[in-house]
């Protein structure tokens, strides 16, 4: 290298008019988005599920979460999931079904704005596939732009006409009107709020077959494995048919959890909900 020759890096630096080099500004890394955080959580759950040789249908049977929602969680598809508060509950049950601390994992789920998701909590759970985004043709866009421009022009013309007109002079002086008597204020009666219901949790302590109904609707029928947790909201009653009453521990509302009966006992009961 010749003495006094500039290094290759020095020759590429941007300099001020005075010859002073300008140091490049390195931007701070952006925080992870809710989608990226959910993708990391879902990917870890998927890897542990595959390590235990469990399918999405196996997880669905343990957690009562539809397989398509389990897939959306594992792949981080926020647009295919409900609001974050519902996703936290799903991930808690998912983690518990794998033997993890589901509550701790669910606490890492970020909160996203409702407009990010395209989930309808009433109708979308009843479908079997994901809804596709609505496409707008260029012709409709052009028509919309044209209509907006014409409307703005009409409004501007109306404002200019009103601004140039002189104010109308009154033809007569109105007589003073007597002040009406004050109307006494009436306290509005707020409508009664509907009862939110009572939370029901059933924990399986030994294998059993069960049929469970909430408020007259059958919610589950089949075999239950040890460690399974089932959660519902009931407003009227809980109906349980089982061939091993001692294997089901039920808690509702603020009442303490207790077994439905004895081990191996066949039981068919209807429990009235009390808040």
DARAJO-V102286 format. One record per pair of residues at least 12 apart in sequence whose C-alpha atoms are under 10 Angstrom apart, sorted by the first residue. I is the first residue (numbers start at 1). J is the second residue. Records with the same first field share a line. If there is no record, write none. Layout:
I: J  J
This chain:
33: 110  112
34: 76  78  84  109  110  111  112  113
35: 75  76  77  78  79  109  110  112
36: 75  76  77  78  110
37: 76  108  109  110
38: 72  73  74  75  76  77  78  87  108  109  110
39: 72  73  74  75  76  77  78
40: 73  74  75  76
41: 73  74  75  76  91  105  106  108  109
42: 70  71  72  73  74  75  76  77  91  94
43: 73  74  75  76
44: 74
45: 70  73  74  91  94  95  98  100  105
46: 70  71  73  74  75
47: 74
48: 95  98  100
49: 94  95  97  98
52: 98
54: 98
55: 67
56: 68  69  70  71
57: 70
58: 97
59: 93  94  95  97  98
60: 93  94  97
61: 97  220  222  223  224  225  228
62: 93  94  96  97  98  224  225  226  227  228  229  230
63: 90  91  92  93  94  95  96  97  228  229  230  231
64: 90  93  94  219  220  229  230  231
65: 90  91  93  94
66: 125  128
67: 128
68: 80  81  125  128  129  130
69: 81  82  87  90  125  130
70: 90  91  94
72: 130
73: 87  90  91  94
74: 91
77: 117
78: 112  116  117  118  119
79: 114  115  116  117  118  119  130  131
80: 116  117  118  119  120  124  129  130  131  132
81: 117  118  119  120  121  124  125  130
82: 114  117  118  119  120  121  124  125
83: 111  112  113  114  115  116  117  118  119  120  121
84: 106  109  110  111  112  113  114  117
85: 106  109  110  111  112
86: 121
87: 106  109  110  111
88: 102  103  105  106  107  108  109  110  111
89: 102  103  106  107
90: 102  106
91: 103  104  105  106  107  108  109
92: 104  105  106  107
93: 106  228  229  230  231
94: 106
96: 227  228  229
97: 227  228  229
99: 227
118: 130  131  132  133
119: 131
195: 235  275
196: 233  234  235
197: 232  233  234  235  236  253  273  274  275
198: 232  233  234  235  236  237  252  253  254  273  274  275
199: 231  232  233  234  235  251  252  253  254  273  275
200: 214  230  231  232  233  234  238  250  251  252  253  254  273
201: 229  230  231  232  233  249  250  251  252  253  257
202: 227  228  229  230  231  232  247  248  249  250  251  252  257  258  259  260
203: 224  225  226  227  228  229  230  231  247  248  249  250  251  257  258  259
204: 224  225  226  227  228  229  230  246  247  248  249  250  259
205: 224  225  226  227  228  229  246  247  248  249  259  263
206: 224  225  226  227  228  244  245  246  247  248  249  263  264
207: 223  224  225  226  227  228  243  244  246  247  248
208: 222  223  224  225  226  242  243  244  245  246  247  248  263  264
209: 221  222  223  224  225  241  242  243  244  245  247  248  266
210: 222  223  224  240  241  242  243  244  245  247  248  266  267  268
211: 223  239  240  241  242  243  268
212: 230  238  239  240  241  242  268  270
213: 232  234  237  238  239  240  241  270
214: 232  233  234  235  236  237  238  239  240  270  271
215: 233  234  235  236  237  238  239  272  273
216: 234  236  237  238  239
217: 238  239
218: 238  239  240
219: 232  239
220: 240
221: 240  241  242
222: 242
223: 242
224: 247  248
225: 247
226: 247  248
228: 248
229: 248  249  250
230: 250
231: 250  251  252
232: 252
233: 252  253
234: 252  253  272  273  274
235: 272  273  274  275
236: 271  272  273  274
237: 270  271  272  273  274
238: 252  269  270  271  272  273
239: 268  269  270  271  272
240: 260  267  268  269  270  271
241: 266  267  268  269  270
242: 260  261  264  265  266  267  268  269
243: 263  264  265  266  267  268
244: 260  261  262  263  264  265  266  267
245: 259  260  261  262  263  264  265  266  267  268  269
246: 258  259  260  261  262  263  264  265  266  267
247: 259  260  261  262  263  264  265
248: 260  261  262  263
249: 261
252: 271  273  274  275
253: 273  274  275
254: 274  275
255: 274  275
